[in-house]
Amino acid sequence: MGATDFKVLQLLLLISLSEICGAQNADITLSVFQVSTKSMTVRWSRYSGASSYKITATPKNSPQPSAFAQFSGNSVIGSVNSLSANTMYTMRVEAIDKAGNVLSSAELDGSSSPEVPTIKQAYSKQSDSITVEFSEVMGASGYILRAESEVGDFLSETAVTSSPGTVLQLQPYTDYTLSVMSVNSAGRSQPSAPVQIRTVVVAPQLNSTSPRNDTILVTWSPVNHAVLYTLCIIKEGSNSRLKINTSDPFMTFDDLEPGTIYCVKGTAWDLDGRPGDDLTVCQITRPLSPGTIRLFSTQTRSGGLAVYWQMVHGADVYLAKTSTGQNCSASGRFCMISPLSCGQNHSVTVTAENSAGTSNPSDPEEFITFPCPLEQVWVDEHQAGSCWVSWTKMPLVEYYIAFVKRDDGSEEHCNTTDTTCHFYCMCGYTYLITMFTYNQAGSSPPGDVFNYTTIPCCPEDVTIALVSTETLEIMWSSVRGAELYETTAEEIDDVIHCKDTAPVCALSNLRCNTQYSVVVTACSEIRGCNRTCKPHTHETAPCSPEILSVSQTNSSSSVSVLYTAPNTPNTTYTVTAMGLTDTHTCQSLSTSCQLTQLPCGATYDVTAYARTAVGPSLSSYSVPLETGPCCPHTLTVDQVTQALTNVTWSPATGARSYVTALTSSRGHAKCHTMDTHCLMGCITCGTNYSVSLEAISRTGHKTECRYHGFSSSACCPSSVKLYRMANKSLRVYWHSSGPQNHTVDLIGTGTNHTCIPPPLSSSCDVAEVMCGDVYTMVVAPVNQDGSKVTFCPGRIYSVSCSGSNVGMVIYRGKRSVD
């Protein structure tokens, strides 16, 4: 059983098996799980009361004996071994109890796998595959070739119908273990005895070039695990070939025919002497140089040159080139160079080209052309309206003609042997200038048309408006010849430009609270700008102040706001505190402002802005303001026990939490809570306390609140004792912490008694107490207002009807008086 099959079997033993189709009786089901050549594995449903299961395999059409196996009552899967290959069996499962009785059974038919094939030989002829030849077995419908790398990082199974079979997608020069399994409808056999085989190396990746017309150079990167390379070269259309072995990663083939295609096949050999993959590249050699160059001029205005040559073998295209850089190309025997370069001696050469490269140039041929047009023309305008067109002197030129045409249609020209010519020019116009040169060979082709635009006039009717705090909008009327308007806003040390083609411009991002000198200049792209236009002044809006701090003064309703004052003197600053329902403002010429009459427990957004004669600034960034929380309107202290009080108060606007404190010379108690009540311990009886409360907002603002003092109740007495007296009376004793009046309550199941002792007394007699009853006795101090302290503890006593006055006996917290 393979490792994969065993893992699957382990997984199936850990899960609950479903009812699976198969031969079944009413109580137990049986199905085939896995088969092999010599064994069959089945699984069954669990049967209640079974202590074991017996699996029997009986051949259907064979005299061979049956085989069986027995398993525990906890098993639901098992195998029967020692079976015959490719044989049909009747599989039977029996559920057996502890007494050996068969509780239930089920049967099904299943076949074993075919015989295990035998590998005859395995070999690799390609770097990515291995071919396996094996013996075919009876009853097999197919075969599976298993290939596994030696390091275990690769495993594949390939299905084939017969021998031989090939495993693909392998790695070059890698060791693999191969085995074969036969397959039929029942399953697969065990793997055959494995064989080890190594794939061959890859082919060298050949790169070819032809550095000369009789040479081909072949290079490649070294192949891993290769020790030798074989190269075979053959000329296209020929049966002769040359084979060369080398250990170097390059090879040069000499004495080849120019312009001819050669094919080179390369193969690498490994250490075992096995050839690997092969790769073939084809390369053509460079062609010979063309010969017999002839030149003819064409009768055209621009002048052309026809170049003829003798064609050579293997050339794809020919390139004719002049010494001035002009060229033409063709696949035939001539090409035209046009237009010719003027006023020069030309030297013409021809080269042949193919995919391998170019040939050596042919012998040069010389040729002389006509005069050239002017190369540099410019216009100078020394004063408005008077222009001079000038140019550089050209060789081989006898005289010049200049044609000057204005954009409204008027035209003039001049003929001169000099290098300058005068004409009248007006602002806002464009002039088109064309030059011709002449010599004995004739005129040059027309030169490039030179454009000259005179400077535009200054715009009129300039208006300036402040459209935002730091933006000026400037408008003006359009002028002739202006392609672009440049607007500048100048101050002492800053220049800001705005360029547009429309007669309107917005100068943005100006410095606030600044006087600007605005100049609108008309410009043309070629001529430039008119820098003689007069300026116009305008001031920007004041700068926005920045709030530095917002602090609450000693008065809870007053806040001081400190801010920057970045503007000129006499600038008014306004501070605004905006809340949900109310707004407060103040104004100042300085750097601070006082906001008054602010309510407690309120939140505001505080902003500031500046104002001058030009207008207001932008508002500053807002700063949050939170006034201190309000104090609760009411606060009540109630004593719960001798050492415990409950303090309650009304909700306070703006408060999120509270710190309540009771303070006295004997100690203090403090409680921090988000509720409106607090239970406080560690209270000393008979003590005067001062009461304070601190209201805290959600951001930590605090308000101190003080209230009327609180006096704790008198202390409960200690050492309380009870004695039986004559005439059905009891005497109560106690110890007081100071001069204090008390009262005694005796509460029984049948009767109640109350004793009020003389002032400042520490004992009291209770008469007519019924024996045989249980009483709860409470001794409590009396407050100055006559009320009785209600939280003193009671003590339980049982009064016996027999015995004498012998004192008190305590039984588990209950006192008995005899």
VOGU-3710 file (C-alpha; in Angstrom, 3 decimals, decimal comma):
1> mgatdfkvlq> 0,000/0,000/0,000  1,451/3,374/-0,992  1,987/6,267/1,408  -0,818/8,261/-0,216  -3,261/5,330/0,048  -2,365/4,839/3,687  -3,028/8,493/4,519  -6,437/8,307/2,813  -7,242/5,173/4,822  -6,279/6,929/8,071
11> llllislsei> -8,499/9,897/7,220  -11,490/7,678/6,463  -11,076/5,842/9,772  -11,423/9,191/11,633  -14,707/10,316/10,047  -18,255/8,951/10,194  -18,977/6,966/7,087  -22,167/7,715/5,192  -24,389/5,020/3,776  -22,832/4,291/0,352
21> cgaqnaditl> -24,366/2,496/-2,577  -23,478/-1,234/-2,825  -24,958/-4,633/-2,120  -26,834/-4,379/1,188  -29,297/-6,184/3,421  -31,749/-4,394/5,624  -29,366/-3,970/8,553  -25,767/-3,599/7,277  -24,260/-2,148/4,099  -21,005/-3,027/2,291
31> svfqvstksm> -18,982/-1,204/-0,375  -15,551/-1,525/-2,019  -13,109/1,140/-0,886  -9,875/0,204/-2,682  -8,430/-2,727/-4,639  -4,950/-3,862/-5,654  -3,435/-6,890/-7,328  -3,362/-9,063/-4,193  -5,862/-7,366/-1,851  -9,278/-5,727/-1,650
41> tvrwsrysga> -10,323/-3,139/0,946  -14,036/-2,780/1,834  -15,973/-0,641/4,293  -19,258/-1,341/6,062  -21,783/0,390/8,260  -21,508/-0,090/12,010  -23,975/-2,629/13,437  -25,278/-2,319/17,005  -24,305/-5,244/19,279  -21,522/-6,527/17,020
51> ssykitatpk> -18,274/-7,366/18,824  -16,419/-8,270/15,599  -16,764/-8,291/11,809  -15,677/-11,077/9,427  -14,799/-10,287/5,796  -14,744/-13,237/3,313  -13,523/-13,058/-0,328  -14,757/-15,985/-2,517  -13,674/-16,341/-6,203  -16,678/-16,428/-8,504
61> nspqpsafaq> -15,281/-18,242/-11,522  -12,221/-19,917/-10,069  -11,597/-23,002/-7,927  -9,175/-21,066/-5,785  -9,929/-21,086/-2,052  -11,666/-18,257/-0,243  -9,776/-15,794/1,910  -11,046/-14,017/4,987  -10,067/-11,533/7,696  -11,666/-10,632/11,034
71> fsgnsvigsv> -11,800/-7,170/12,671  -12,888/-5,696/16,004  -16,342/-4,237/16,663  -14,948/-0,691/16,411  -13,746/-1,167/12,809  -15,690/0,003/9,751  -13,008/-0,651/7,109  -10,697/-3,593/6,428  -8,679/-5,517/3,816  -8,525/-9,153/2,651
81> nslsantmyt> -5,079/-10,109/1,320  -3,563/-13,042/-0,640  -5,998/-12,643/-3,558  -5,391/-13,518/-7,188  -4,806/-10,797/-9,755  -7,537/-9,806/-12,197  -10,130/-12,092/-10,527  -13,820/-11,448/-9,679  -14,637/-12,064/-5,980  -17,823/-12,131/-3,905
91> mrveaidkag> -17,100/-10,034/-0,821  -19,186/-10,834/2,277  -19,291/-8,991/5,633  -20,779/-10,615/8,772  -21,556/-8,785/12,036  -20,833/-11,237/14,909  -21,729/-10,850/18,579  -19,660/-12,037/21,554  -21,281/-15,501/21,450  -20,207/-15,993/17,833
101> nvlssaeldg> -23,672/-15,492/16,372  -24,058/-13,757/13,017  -26,270/-10,717/13,576  -26,355/-9,388/10,017  -24,498/-9,795/6,722  -24,117/-8,204/3,285  -22,458/-9,173/-0,018  -21,155/-7,540/-3,194  -19,023/-8,494/-6,228  -15,678/-6,863/-6,959
111> ssspevptik> -12,586/-7,568/-9,034  -8,919/-7,381/-8,057  -6,427/-5,334/-10,067  -4,298/-6,795/-12,903  -0,763/-8,110/-12,480  2,104/-5,672/-11,855  3,921/-4,780/-15,135  7,695/-5,058/-15,533  9,811/-2,194/-16,917  12,055/-3,389/-19,761
121> qayskqsdsi> 13,956/-0,177/-20,312  13,674/3,610/-19,840  15,575/6,322/-21,717  15,591/10,114/-22,309  16,050/11,627/-25,767  14,547/15,025/-24,931  15,477/17,183/-21,932  11,844/17,386/-20,784  10,719/13,751/-21,228  11,513/10,073/-20,453
131> tvefsevmga> 10,190/7,108/-22,485  9,422/3,811/-20,682  9,080/0,377/-22,353  7,288/-2,245/-20,168  5,585/-5,643/-20,375  1,834/-5,498/-20,892  -0,350/-7,697/-18,609  -3,630/-9,516/-19,186  -6,821/-7,776/-18,142  -5,317/-4,263/-18,048
141> sgyilraese> -7,302/-1,526/-19,790  -4,474/0,985/-19,382  -1,295/1,833/-17,509  -0,051/4,648/-15,285  3,550/5,855/-15,505  4,689/7,372/-12,195  7,725/9,687/-12,161  9,236/11,108/-8,969  12,303/13,276/-8,586  15,124/12,033/-6,410
151> vgdflsetav> 14,778/14,987/-3,990  11,013/14,484/-3,736  9,952/17,889/-5,076  8,186/16,462/-8,144  5,641/13,669/-8,615  3,520/13,005/-11,688  1,346/10,189/-13,018  0,782/9,792/-16,765  -1,969/7,554/-18,193  -1,063/5,512/-21,311
161> tsspgtvlql> -2,869/2,730/-23,194  0,128/0,565/-24,118  3,920/0,284/-24,130  5,982/2,363/-24,688  4,780/5,464/-22,801  6,346/8,889/-22,344  6,391/11,151/-19,274  6,493/14,865/-20,200  7,138/18,229/-18,496  10,332/17,084/-16,767
171> qpytdytlsv> 13,408/19,154/-15,896  16,666/18,899/-17,875  19,490/16,756/-16,498  17,464/15,648/-13,468  17,318/12,184/-11,858  13,860/10,579/-11,719  12,511/7,289/-10,315  9,940/5,677/-12,630  7,458/2,850/-12,035  4,446/1,407/-13,915
181> msvnsagrsq> 0,996/0,378/-12,635  -1,639/-1,574/-14,580  -5,242/-0,356/-14,458  -8,660/-1,960/-14,981  -12,217/-1,039/-14,006  -11,607/-2,217/-10,433  -8,549/-0,049/-9,805  -4,804/-0,088/-10,183  -2,075/-2,595/-9,319  0,896/-1,973/-7,082
191> psapvqirtv> 3,763/-0,057/-8,699  6,377/-2,089/-10,541  9,973/-2,276/-9,432  11,332/1,267/-9,929  14,100/2,319/-12,278  16,240/5,448/-12,114  16,902/7,517/-15,223  18,259/11,000/-15,841  16,993/13,425/-18,484  19,438/14,802/-21,044
201> vvapqlnsts> 20,735/18,384/-21,150  19,023/21,217/-23,049  20,212/22,524/-26,404  22,604/25,506/-26,480  20,792/28,754/-27,297  22,661/29,768/-30,429  23,131/33,432/-31,404  24,599/34,145/-34,838  26,080/37,206/-36,531  28,058/37,921/-39,708
211> prndtilvtw> 30,859/40,386/-38,857  32,253/40,156/-42,459  30,881/39,044/-45,786  32,832/35,722/-45,577  32,399/34,961/-41,845  29,656/33,772/-39,431  30,175/33,945/-35,637  28,015/31,681/-33,436  27,907/32,192/-29,644  25,863/30,681/-26,806
221> spvnhavlyt> 25,658/30,627/-23,026  27,266/27,552/-21,408  24,761/24,742/-20,828  24,629/23,328/-17,298  26,252/19,859/-17,031  27,459/19,986/-20,673  31,092/19,008/-21,345  31,135/19,175/-25,178  29,247/20,915/-27,995  28,770/19,729/-31,585
231> lciikegsns> 28,038/22,289/-34,337  27,084/21,310/-37,878  26,965/23,987/-40,661  25,380/23,539/-44,099  24,904/26,021/-46,955  21,354/26,544/-48,168  20,680/24,389/-51,258  23,758/22,238/-50,671  24,159/18,678/-49,315  27,694/19,173/-48,019
241> rlkintsdpf> 28,056/19,945/-44,338  30,821/20,599/-41,800  30,677/19,198/-38,226  32,913/20,590/-35,478  33,217/19,656/-31,774  34,261/22,255/-29,188  34,202/22,866/-25,464  34,127/26,678/-25,931  30,833/28,637/-25,986  31,572/30,153/-29,433
251> mtfddlepgt> 32,587/29,168/-32,970  33,695/31,165/-36,032  33,121/29,843/-39,574  35,406/31,472/-42,191  35,849/31,375/-45,985  32,096/31,509/-46,622  30,322/32,921/-49,670  29,045/36,555/-49,402  25,268/37,063/-49,325  24,597/33,363/-48,718
261> iycvkgtawd> 22,397/31,655/-46,091  23,998/29,034/-43,847  22,197/26,945/-41,166  23,981/25,861/-37,959  22,680/23,073/-35,680  24,036/22,877/-32,107  23,902/19,958/-29,636  25,321/19,663/-26,083  26,746/16,425/-24,570  26,688/15,508/-20,860
271> ldgrpgddlt> 29,282/13,664/-18,734  27,722/10,295/-19,640  28,284/10,947/-23,349  24,595/11,423/-24,102  23,526/14,067/-26,658  20,866/16,516/-25,511  18,318/18,602/-27,407  19,432/20,298/-30,632  18,722/23,830/-31,913  19,189/25,193/-35,447
281> vcqitrplsp> 19,708/28,826/-36,459  20,106/30,195/-39,973  22,328/33,187/-40,806  23,077/35,028/-44,037  26,537/36,509/-44,681  26,955/40,177/-45,514  26,872/41,118/-49,244  29,753/42,411/-51,398  30,159/46,150/-52,098  28,256/47,424/-55,191
291> gtirlfstqt> 30,416/48,386/-58,171  30,317/50,736/-61,228  28,573/53,794/-59,640  27,078/56,327/-62,136  25,440/59,729/-61,350  22,879/61,727/-63,427  21,195/65,088/-62,528  17,440/65,523/-63,116  15,865/68,527/-64,807  13,698/69,694/-61,870
301> rsgglavywq> 13,430/72,987/-59,958  14,648/71,442/-56,716  17,344/69,451/-58,495  17,598/65,691/-58,172  20,399/63,179/-58,496  19,879/59,667/-59,968  22,378/57,131/-58,616  22,956/53,826/-60,496  25,007/50,780/-59,372  25,762/47,151/-60,183
311> mvhgadvyla> 23,667/44,745/-58,056  25,346/42,066/-55,897  24,209/38,601/-54,661  22,358/38,391/-51,350  21,570/42,106/-50,977  18,085/43,115/-49,826  18,428/46,893/-50,170  20,985/49,449/-51,369  21,767/52,804/-49,728  23,242/55,761/-51,630
321> ktstgqncsa> 24,684/58,525/-49,394  26,221/61,944/-50,090  29,015/63,618/-48,132  26,474/66,175/-46,835  24,250/63,490/-45,276  21,582/63,162/-47,984  20,669/59,606/-48,964  18,218/57,349/-50,794  17,593/53,610/-50,798  16,100/51,004/-53,147
331> sgrfcmispl> 15,932/47,266/-53,642  16,662/47,673/-57,367  19,605/49,117/-59,303  19,047/52,891/-58,771  17,468/55,553/-56,493  16,865/59,330/-56,520  18,420/61,834/-54,081  16,216/64,917/-53,959  16,440/67,747/-53,228  20,157/68,233/-53,692
341> scgqnhsvtv> 22,184/70,168/-51,195  23,041/73,497/-52,793  26,369/75,192/-53,482  28,526/72,209/-52,567  30,661/69,395/-54,026  28,963/66,068/-53,268  30,788/62,780/-52,789  28,388/59,799/-53,339  28,929/56,201/-52,111  26,652/53,112/-52,241
351> taensagtsn> 26,423/50,216/-49,745  24,498/46,935/-50,003  22,522/45,640/-47,007  20,819/42,464/-45,822  19,709/41,105/-42,459  23,356/40,408/-41,493  24,418/44,055/-41,922  25,932/46,354/-44,508  28,747/45,856/-46,989  31,781/48,099/-47,299
361> psdpeefitf> 31,050/51,381/-49,161  31,709/51,551/-52,915  34,312/53,889/-54,392  33,003/57,540/-54,159  31,741/59,628/-57,118  31,874/63,510/-57,127  29,062/66,027/-58,121  28,611/69,897/-57,900  25,191/71,631/-57,276  23,507/75,080/-57,676
371> pcpleqvwvd> 23,636/78,004/-55,139  21,893/77,794/-51,731  19,155/79,989/-50,241  19,906/82,212/-47,259  20,358/80,433/-43,929  19,919/83,326/-41,427  17,498/86,236/-41,843  16,483/88,712/-39,102  14,783/92,119/-38,685  15,984/94,992/-36,517
381> ehqagscwvs> 13,614/97,749/-35,390  15,907/100,472/-34,078  12,999/102,857/-33,617  9,237/102,460/-33,895  8,131/102,317/-37,570  11,644/101,871/-39,112  12,805/98,293/-39,780  15,889/96,728/-41,414  15,942/93,149/-42,752  19,434/91,614/-42,608
391> wtkmplveyy> 21,076/88,279/-43,480  24,428/86,533/-43,462  26,592/86,589/-46,581  26,407/83,312/-48,550  29,216/81,786/-50,671  28,748/81,538/-54,427  25,958/84,236/-54,363  26,128/87,355/-56,642  23,012/89,311/-55,491  19,869/89,061/-53,260
401> iafvkrddgs> 16,164/89,946/-53,668  13,945/90,491/-50,555  10,106/90,427/-50,814  8,259/92,032/-47,804  4,476/91,491/-47,515  2,305/92,947/-44,705  -0,643/90,970/-43,300  -3,143/93,513/-44,699  -1,978/92,672/-48,255  0,480/95,493/-49,085
411> eehcnttdtt> 3,893/94,388/-50,463  7,326/95,825/-51,355  10,728/94,411/-52,385  14,377/95,381/-52,785  17,307/94,106/-54,951  20,788/94,457/-53,499  24,275/93,005/-53,387  24,560/94,096/-49,739  23,321/92,153/-46,685  20,632/94,662/-45,492
421> chfycmcgyt> 17,390/96,168/-46,798  15,153/98,909/-45,279  11,312/98,996/-45,038  8,662/100,881/-43,003  6,843/98,921/-40,261  3,885/99,907/-38,044  2,969/98,532/-34,596  0,455/95,707/-34,439  1,236/94,226/-37,886  2,912/91,022/-39,092
431> ylitmftynq> 5,338/91,066/-42,043  6,208/88,034/-44,230  9,742/88,213/-45,713  10,967/85,910/-48,518  14,606/85,917/-49,768  16,170/84,610/-53,027  19,883/84,230/-53,897  21,355/84,141/-57,420  24,576/83,053/-59,145  25,624/81,996/-62,654
441> agssppgdvf> 23,966/78,584/-62,232  20,615/80,268/-61,586  18,472/81,079/-58,560  18,272/79,202/-55,341  15,068/77,557/-54,254  12,852/79,945/-52,252  14,192/80,454/-48,752  12,095/79,953/-45,642  9,438/82,629/-45,136  10,491/84,827/-42,210
451> nyttipccpe> 7,728/86,276/-40,027  8,202/89,545/-38,163  5,531/91,037/-35,924  5,869/94,611/-34,668  5,295/95,391/-31,052  1,580/95,802/-30,102  0,245/98,982/-28,537  -0,677/99,386/-24,863  -4,280/98,409/-23,884  -6,693/101,208/-23,002
461> dvtialvste> -9,586/101,471/-20,482  -7,893/99,359/-17,784  -10,182/98,745/-14,768  -9,209/96,948/-11,526  -11,609/95,349/-9,029  -11,019/93,325/-5,837  -13,033/90,119/-6,318  -11,688/88,244/-3,271  -9,365/88,962/-0,388  -6,192/88,227/-2,352
471> tleimwssvr> -7,370/88,380/-5,988  -7,567/91,398/-8,329  -9,667/91,262/-11,528  -8,296/93,457/-14,323  -10,229/94,212/-17,544  -9,229/96,190/-20,662  -10,060/96,652/-24,354  -8,341/94,461/-26,994  -5,608/95,904/-29,222  -4,442/94,972/-32,738
481> gaelyettae> -1,570/92,522/-33,039  -1,750/91,294/-29,448  -1,729/87,511/-29,106  -1,213/87,501/-25,359  -1,669/89,910/-22,471  0,722/89,902/-19,538  -0,440/91,431/-16,281  1,981/92,159/-13,452  1,345/93,302/-9,894  4,520/94,892/-8,558
491> eiddvihckd> 5,440/95,906/-5,024  8,774/96,602/-3,388  10,266/93,106/-3,668  7,755/90,951/-5,537  6,440/90,538/-9,114  3,496/88,231/-9,881  2,594/87,432/-13,494  -0,699/86,495/-15,097  -0,828/85,637/-18,817  -3,942/85,142/-20,942
501> tapvcalsnl> -5,221/85,665/-24,462  -8,485/87,274/-23,275  -8,722/90,970/-22,258  -9,406/90,030/-18,660  -7,156/88,592/-15,976  -7,331/87,642/-12,322  -4,131/88,038/-10,320  -4,447/85,484/-7,540  -2,317/84,534/-4,559  -1,348/88,152/-3,959
511> rcntqysvvv> -0,028/89,297/-0,641  -2,857/90,456/1,565  -3,030/94,065/2,904  -0,615/95,226/0,203  -0,673/98,107/-2,301  0,059/96,777/-5,819  1,078/98,602/-8,983  -0,731/96,752/-11,815  0,559/96,937/-15,398  -1,195/95,359/-18,426
521> tacseirgcn> 1,188/94,642/-21,291  0,194/93,507/-24,805  2,456/90,773/-26,197  2,928/88,730/-29,341  4,553/85,317/-29,324  7,236/86,291/-31,834  7,860/90,003/-31,156  7,527/90,110/-27,405  5,810/92,596/-25,091  5,364/96,354/-25,018
531> rtckphthet> 7,038/97,472/-21,773  6,035/101,157/-22,033  2,460/100,812/-20,636  1,563/102,871/-17,541  0,763/101,277/-14,152  -2,495/101,358/-12,106  -2,516/100,974/-8,292  -4,899/98,957/-6,089  -4,804/97,493/-2,561  -5,674/93,901/-1,564
541> apcspeilsv> -7,933/92,920/1,341  -6,481/92,713/4,867  -4,758/89,526/6,055  -6,633/87,021/8,159  -5,665/87,064/11,843  -4,645/83,848/13,591  -6,108/83,093/16,993  -3,237/82,355/19,387  -5,139/81,537/22,553  -8,616/81,534/24,090
551> sqtnssssvs> -8,564/81,649/27,893  -11,251/82,078/30,539  -10,611/84,918/32,969  -11,349/84,935/36,694  -14,958/85,598/35,841  -16,603/82,407/34,539  -18,611/84,459/32,039  -15,655/86,296/30,445  -13,101/84,961/27,896  -9,957/86,693/26,615
561> vlytapntpn> -9,019/86,028/22,957  -5,429/86,688/21,823  -4,652/86,828/18,054  -2,086/88,083/15,552  -2,469/91,498/13,925  -0,671/91,121/10,552  -2,111/94,277/8,934  -1,357/97,997/8,835  -2,365/100,175/11,827  -5,992/101,261/12,253
571> ttytvtamgl> -7,220/97,817/11,140  -10,321/96,714/13,028  -10,444/93,111/14,303  -13,737/91,387/15,101  -13,918/88,215/17,216  -17,065/86,057/17,098  -18,022/83,171/19,385  -20,859/81,209/17,747  -22,799/78,645/19,757  -25,816/76,509/19,002
581> tdthtcqsls> -28,317/79,139/20,181  -26,368/82,353/20,787  -23,518/84,438/19,345  -21,131/86,838/21,111  -18,794/89,359/19,443  -16,194/91,943/20,373  -14,060/94,393/18,354  -10,584/95,813/18,907  -7,731/97,649/17,198  -5,147/95,691/19,217
591> tscqltqlpc> -4,174/92,014/19,412  -6,709/90,939/22,030  -10,436/91,129/22,618  -12,720/90,314/25,577  -15,888/88,196/25,136  -18,251/88,752/28,067  -21,543/87,426/29,493  -20,878/83,872/28,318  -23,082/81,256/30,015  -21,607/78,288/31,857
601> gatydvtaya> -21,641/74,808/30,302  -21,730/76,118/26,721  -19,569/75,396/23,627  -18,617/77,878/20,916  -16,548/78,161/17,704  -14,381/81,263/18,018  -13,223/83,024/14,808  -11,654/86,399/14,005  -11,395/88,575/10,906  -9,878/91,958/9,998
611> rtavgpslss> -11,472/94,904/8,160  -9,963/97,937/6,376  -11,362/100,477/3,955  -10,873/97,924/1,156  -13,088/95,342/2,830  -12,982/92,383/5,224  -10,396/89,594/5,357  -11,131/85,916/5,325  -12,150/84,479/8,648  -9,448/82,806/10,729
621> ysvpletgpc> -9,509/79,130/11,488  -12,054/78,447/14,206  -10,911/77,571/17,732  -13,261/75,571/19,957  -14,273/77,206/23,261  -15,927/75,473/26,145  -16,977/77,423/29,219  -16,766/75,763/32,603  -19,674/73,489/33,508  -22,482/74,815/35,706
631> cphtltvdqv> -22,868/73,898/39,404  -25,854/71,704/40,383  -28,745/73,818/41,681  -29,470/71,481/44,607  -27,394/69,080/46,715  -28,686/66,841/49,558  -26,734/64,760/52,093  -28,622/61,862/53,764  -27,041/59,670/56,430  -27,695/55,990/55,728
641> tqaltnvtws> -25,758/54,389/58,594  -23,488/55,626/61,315  -20,515/55,621/58,863  -22,325/55,854/55,507  -24,021/58,814/53,755  -25,824/59,196/50,403  -25,162/62,477/48,559  -27,514/63,430/45,705  -27,606/66,505/43,470  -29,388/67,875/40,441
651> patgarsyvt> -27,815/67,508/36,934  -25,471/70,348/35,923  -25,311/71,776/32,410  -22,031/70,961/30,666  -20,881/68,505/33,335  -19,992/64,926/32,454  -18,590/63,770/35,821  -18,515/65,016/39,412  -16,127/64,878/42,371  -18,003/65,198/45,698
661> altssrghak> -16,100/65,767/48,979  -17,088/65,784/52,681  -14,301/67,348/54,758  -13,837/67,682/58,543  -11,033/67,927/61,090  -11,487/64,175/61,762  -11,055/63,159/58,135  -12,706/63,449/54,759  -14,512/61,373/52,127  -14,415/61,804/48,335
671> chtmdthclm> -16,329/60,236/45,430  -15,773/60,632/41,622  -18,777/59,577/39,520  -20,688/60,239/36,308  -24,027/59,838/38,141  -25,942/62,493/40,116  -25,596/60,599/43,370  -22,829/58,980/45,350  -22,666/56,658/48,373  -19,811/57,778/50,671
681> gcitcgtnys> -18,335/55,789/53,573  -15,807/56,447/56,331  -18,116/59,063/57,968  -17,399/59,868/61,642  -20,520/60,167/63,798  -21,235/63,405/65,636  -19,017/65,457/63,305  -19,547/68,637/61,270  -18,527/68,339/57,583  -18,062/70,961/54,876
691> vsleaisrtg> -19,663/69,913/51,565  -18,067/70,683/48,144  -18,600/69,451/44,561  -16,397/69,765/41,492  -18,228/69,635/38,119  -16,032/68,365/35,232  -16,854/68,692/31,512  -16,089/66,077/28,820  -12,888/67,968/27,893  -11,664/68,370/31,474
701> hktecryhgf> -12,925/71,862/32,332  -13,680/72,083/36,080  -15,952/74,238/38,228  -15,689/74,349/42,053  -19,084/74,388/43,805  -19,636/74,809/47,570  -22,765/74,071/49,639  -24,038/74,269/53,256  -22,228/72,061/55,775  -23,446/68,673/56,980
711> sssaccpssv> -23,464/67,310/60,574  -23,422/63,550/61,011  -25,738/61,940/63,548  -24,699/61,183/67,147  -22,751/57,967/67,691  -24,537/54,764/68,646  -23,727/53,633/72,238  -21,360/50,757/72,941  -21,105/48,055/75,645  -24,879/47,620/75,813
721> klyrmanksl> -25,836/45,128/78,610  -29,159/43,802/79,948  -29,871/42,590/83,536  -32,979/41,050/85,051  -34,413/42,901/88,061  -37,200/42,210/90,516  -40,865/42,656/89,729  -40,562/41,517/86,116  -38,260/44,374/85,163  -35,030/44,595/83,161
731> rvywhssgpq> -32,237/47,128/83,481  -30,312/48,269/80,379  -26,753/49,665/80,631  -24,641/51,284/77,847  -21,584/53,427/77,295  -21,833/56,736/75,403  -18,985/58,431/73,508  -20,008/61,790/75,040  -22,822/63,685/76,725  -25,849/62,431/74,856
741> nhtvdligtg> -29,534/61,638/75,468  -30,743/58,159/74,471  -33,896/56,121/74,109  -34,393/52,364/74,598  -36,807/50,198/72,547  -37,578/46,611/73,552  -39,542/44,889/70,776  -40,929/41,458/71,568  -43,041/38,903/69,760  -45,973/39,723/72,034
751> tnhtcipppl> -45,357/43,166/73,510  -43,175/46,208/72,912  -41,565/48,469/75,534  -40,000/51,903/75,287  -37,812/53,443/77,971  -36,780/57,086/78,010  -33,962/57,525/80,564  -33,177/60,781/82,339  -31,031/63,265/80,348  -27,385/62,232/79,916
761> ssscdvaevm> -28,109/58,934/81,703  -26,401/55,648/80,731  -29,043/53,193/82,004  -32,779/52,624/81,932  -35,274/50,217/83,637  -37,967/48,461/81,624  -40,908/47,188/83,723  -43,531/44,475/83,243  -41,401/42,399/80,876  -43,037/39,062/80,124
771> cgdvytmvva> -40,871/36,029/80,618  -40,568/33,362/77,967  -40,511/35,981/75,196  -37,770/36,984/72,714  -36,958/40,709/72,431  -34,950/42,862/70,071  -33,368/45,687/72,063  -32,181/48,927/70,378  -30,414/51,744/72,272  -30,229/54,870/70,066
781> pvnqdgskvt> -29,078/58,455/70,654  -31,535/61,352/70,316  -30,589/64,186/67,932  -30,766/67,839/69,021  -34,002/68,265/67,087  -35,566/65,459/69,137  -35,464/62,855/66,378  -34,149/59,410/67,100  -31,183/57,902/65,276  -32,602/54,993/63,309
791> fcpgriysvs> -29,542/53,062/62,180  -28,159/51,806/65,517  -27,995/47,977/65,616  -30,414/45,863/67,647  -29,613/42,934/69,941  -31,828/39,863/70,435  -32,542/38,567/73,975  -34,553/35,632/75,307  -36,116/36,155/78,822  -36,462/32,925/80,785
801> csgsnvgmvi> -39,305/32,335/83,264  -37,098/30,474/85,816  -33,935/31,183/87,672  -32,670/34,130/89,567  -30,971/37,404/88,733  -27,668/35,916/87,605  -27,011/38,184/84,648  -27,018/37,341/80,863  -26,018/34,251/78,905  -25,210/34,511/75,191
811> yrgkrsvd> -26,159/31,622/72,824  -24,929/32,181/69,247  -25,821/35,808/69,048  -29,002/35,392/71,101  -28,898/36,553/74,720  -30,872/34,726/77,420  -31,759/36,485/80,695  -32,362/34,223/83,752
//
